[in-house]
Amino acid sequence: MSTSATTPAGPSDPLAALAALPGVAEAVESVRKAVDRVYGHRVMRRRSAEITSEAALRGARGSAALSGADWALEEVRRRTDFGADDEARTVGAALRLTAEAGQLLSIWRQSPLRVLARLHLVAAGGGAADETVGRPRLAGEPVAEPLVELPLPGAQEVAGRLDGLSRLIIAGGSAPALVTAAVVHGELLALRPFGSYNGVVARAAERIVLINSGLDPKAICPAEVGHAEQGRAAYLAALDGYVSGTPEGMAAWIAHCGRAVELGVRESTAVCEALQRGAA
């Protein structure tokens, strides 16, 4: 998506036009109802912190799975060493990002590019000896992204589109949270602005938008769970629609992201039910 494009909603709020695409309003409403239901669960009144913690763990597991480290939840829960191999490093990156996301909410609306740089730094585990960590890639620098095989935009295009995305976020607007989160997620996957960990960073940024917008302020609706549950093939097919830039493709991507949130809600609802029964 070219975030600088003029739309029927006007050049100042291009994301709002996406909310009018066929099927998007229905996806937005379905997500809102699902989120409201889990927030109204009786367990949330007493044990919301436990739900938040469990959602973070399960979201990290789902994000790592999409990046090629499909570990069982209990394996993620029990492990402490996340530097042994590529899979372990991916799981560790996803766990660190879910923990870091909540610390960056106040910065996101003022400086989204700073937040993205921080997310990449955290995902890479500091990367003290790697000058490519924490900044968008330069011309000629390689990208290691095991999931996305779309044509890679050049560094100049990446810089321009990141700037456009940043301006949209800072300006705010009337677009629903789901639409904004889907665009942030899709744009980062399409651009792959960093040399590594673009997938987990993109999904962490989606998480930040959903929390910061007020849709999911307690971070109990892990979209990453839903993305993983729908599977890699569906994820990539929906991303192809986003990259196409067509109304149908954009609407399909937003609906896919909406379904991911709903599946995340279902996961946390199951956790609430287990806690209520005393089974967790």
C-alpha positions in Angstrom: 0.0 0.0 0.0 1.2 3.5 -0.8 0.4 5.4 2.4 0.7 8.7 0.6 -2.1 8.0 -1.9 -5.1 10.2 -2.1 -8.4 8.4 -1.4 -12.0 9.4 -1.4 -11.7 10.2 2.3 -9.1 12.8 1.5 -5.3 12.8 1.5 -5.1 13.6 5.2 -6.8 10.3 6.3 -6.3 7.6 3.7 -6.8 4.8 6.2 -10.4 5.9 6.8 -11.3 5.0 3.2 -10.3 1.4 3.9 -13.0 1.1 6.6 -15.6 1.7 3.8 -14.3 -1.3 1.7 -16.8 -4.2 1.3 -16.8 -6.4 4.4 -14.5 -4.3 6.5 -17.2 -2.7 8.6 -18.6 -6.1 9.3 -15.1 -7.3 10.4 -14.6 -4.3 12.6 -18.0 -4.9 14.3 -17.4 -8.6 14.7 -14.1 -7.9 16.4 -15.5 -5.3 18.7 -18.3 -7.6 19.9 -15.8 -10.4 20.5 -13.5 -8.2 22.5 -16.4 -6.8 24.5 -17.5 -10.4 25.4 -14.1 -11.4 26.8 -13.7 -8.2 28.7 -17.1 -8.8 30.2 -16.1 -12.3 31.5 -16.5 -12.5 35.2 -12.9 -13.8 35.6 -11.6 -10.6 34.2 -12.9 -8.6 37.2 -10.6 -10.5 39.5 -7.8 -12.0 37.6 -7.1 -9.9 34.5 -3.4 -9.7 35.2 -3.2 -13.5 34.8 -5.1 -13.4 31.5 -2.8 -10.7 30.3 0.3 -12.7 31.2 -1.1 -15.9 29.6 -2.1 -14.0 26.4 1.4 -12.6 26.1 2.9 -16.1 26.3 0.5 -17.5 23.8 0.9 -14.6 21.5 4.7 -14.9 21.5 4.4 -18.6 20.8 2.1 -17.9 17.8 4.3 -15.2 16.4 7.4 -17.4 16.6 5.5 -20.3 15.0 4.8 -18.1 12.0 8.5 -17.3 11.7 9.4 -21.0 11.7 9.8 -21.9 15.4 6.6 -23.8 16.0 7.1 -25.0 19.6 4.5 -26.4 21.9 3.2 -23.9 24.4 4.6 -25.9 27.4 8.0 -25.9 25.7 7.9 -22.1 25.5 6.7 -21.9 29.1 9.5 -24.1 30.6 12.5 -23.0 28.5 15.0 -20.5 29.8 17.7 -20.7 27.2 16.8 -19.0 23.9 20.2 -18.7 22.3 20.9 -22.3 21.4 19.9 -22.2 17.7 17.8 -20.3 15.2 14.5 -21.6 16.5 15.3 -20.8 20.1 16.5 -17.3 19.1 13.2 -16.7 17.2 11.1 -17.8 20.3 13.3 -15.6 22.5 12.8 -12.7 20.2 9.0 -13.1 20.2 8.9 -13.4 24.0 11.0 -10.2 24.5 8.8 -8.3 22.0 5.6 -9.1 23.8 7.2 -8.0 27.1 8.6 -4.8 25.5 5.4 -3.8 23.6 3.7 -2.5 26.8 6.6 -0.3 27.6 6.4 1.6 24.2 2.7 2.6 24.1 3.3 6.2 25.2 6.0 6.7 22.5 4.1 5.1 19.6 1.9 8.0 18.7 4.7 10.5 18.9 7.5 8.5 17.3 6.5 5.2 15.6 9.8 4.9 13.8 11.7 5.1 17.1 9.4 2.3 18.5 10.1 0.2 15.4 13.8 0.6 15.8 13.5 -0.3 19.5 11.5 -3.4 18.6 14.1 -4.6 16.2 16.9 -4.0 18.7 14.9 -6.0 21.3 14.2 -8.8 18.9 17.8 -9.1 17.9 18.8 -9.3 21.6 20.8 -6.1 21.6 23.0 -6.9 18.6 25.9 -5.0 20.1 28.3 -6.0 17.4 25.9 -5.6 14.5 25.5 -2.1 13.1 22.4 -3.1 11.1 20.4 -3.7 14.2 17.8 -1.1 15.2 17.8 0.8 11.9 16.2 0.3 8.5 18.4 -1.5 6.0 20.5 0.3 3.5 20.9 -0.4 -0.2 22.4 -3.7 -0.9 22.0 -5.1 2.7 20.5 -8.6 2.8 17.2 -9.6 4.5 16.8 -12.8 6.4 13.0 -13.5 6.5 12.1 -17.2 6.4 8.4 -16.6 5.8 7.8 -13.8 3.2 9.1 -14.4 -0.3 7.6 -11.4 -2.0 9.8 -9.1 -4.1 11.9 -6.9 -1.7 11.4 -3.2 -2.0 14.6 -1.1 -2.3 16.0 0.9 0.6 14.8 4.2 -0.8 11.2 3.0 -1.2 11.4 1.5 2.3 12.5 4.8 3.8 9.7 6.7 1.9 6.9 4.3 2.9 8.1 4.1 6.5 8.0 7.9 6.7 4.5 7.9 5.2 3.3 5.3 7.7 4.8 7.3 10.5 3.0 10.5 9.4 -0.3 8.7 9.3 0.1 7.3 12.8 1.2 10.6 14.3 -1.7 12.5 12.5 -4.2 10.0 13.9 -7.6 9.8 12.2 -10.9 8.2 12.2 -10.0 4.7 11.0 -11.0 1.8 13.3 -8.2 0.2 15.3 -8.4 -3.0 13.4 -7.8 -1.2 10.1 -4.8 0.7 11.4 -3.3 -2.4 13.0 -3.8 -4.4 9.8 -2.1 -1.7 7.7 0.8 -1.3 10.1 1.3 -5.1 10.1 0.9 -5.5 6.4 3.2 -2.6 5.5 6.0 -3.9 7.7 5.8 -7.4 6.3 5.7 -6.0 2.7 8.7 -3.7 3.3 10.8 -5.9 5.5 12.7 -2.8 6.6 15.2 -4.6 8.8 17.8 -7.2 8.1 16.1 -9.7 10.4 13.1 -10.5 12.5 10.7 -8.5 10.4 7.8 -10.9 11.0 7.9 -10.8 14.8 8.4 -7.0 14.7 5.4 -6.6 12.4 3.2 -8.6 14.7 4.5 -6.8 17.8 3.6 -3.5 16.1 0.1 -4.8 15.3 -0.2 -5.7 19.0 0.9 -2.1 20.0 -1.8 -0.5 17.8 -4.5 -2.8 19.2 -3.5 -2.0 22.8 -2.8 1.7 22.3 -6.0 2.3 20.4 -8.1 1.3 23.4 -9.6 -1.8 21.6 -7.6 -4.1 23.8 -6.1 -2.0 26.6 -5.3 -5.0 28.8 -3.6 -6.9 26.0 -5.8 -10.0 26.4 -6.6 -10.6 22.7 -3.5 -12.0 21.1 -3.9 -11.6 17.4 -0.6 -13.6 16.9 -2.5 -16.7 18.2 -5.1 -16.2 15.5 -2.6 -15.6 12.7 -0.8 -18.9 13.6 -4.1 -20.8 14.0 -5.2 -19.8 10.5 -1.9 -21.1 9.2 1.0 -19.9 7.1 -0.7 -20.5 3.7 -3.7 -18.3 4.6 -1.4 -15.7 6.2 0.7 -15.4 3.0 -2.4 -15.4 0.7 -3.9 -12.6 2.7 -0.6 -10.7 2.6 -0.6 -11.1 -1.2 -3.9 -9.3 -1.2 -2.5 -6.4 0.9 0.6 -6.1 -1.4 -1.7 -6.1 -4.5 -3.2 -2.8 -3.3 -6.6 -3.7 -4.8 -9.7 -2.9 -2.8 -10.5 -6.6 -2.7 -7.0 -7.6 -1.5 -6.9 -4.9 1.1 -10.3 -5.9 2.4 -9.3 -9.5 2.6 -6.1 -8.7 4.6 -8.1 -6.6 7.1 -10.7 -9.3 7.4 -7.9 -11.9 8.0 -6.4 -9.7 10.7 -9.9 -9.3 12.2 -10.3 -13.1 12.3 -6.9 -13.4 14.0 -8.0 -11.1 16.8 -11.3 -13.1 17.2 -9.3 -16.3 17.5 -7.1 -14.6 20.1 -10.2 -13.7 22.0 -11.3 -17.3 21.8 -8.0 -18.4 23.3 -8.2 -16.0 26.2 -11.9 -16.9 26.8 -10.8 -20.5 27.1 -8.1 -19.4 29.7 -10.8 -17.5 31.6 -13.1 -20.6 31.6 -10.2 -22.8 32.8 -9.4 -20.3 35.6 -13.1 -20.2 36.6 -13.2 -24.0 36.8 -10.0 -24.1 38.8 -8.3 -26.0 36.0 -5.5 -23.4 35.4 
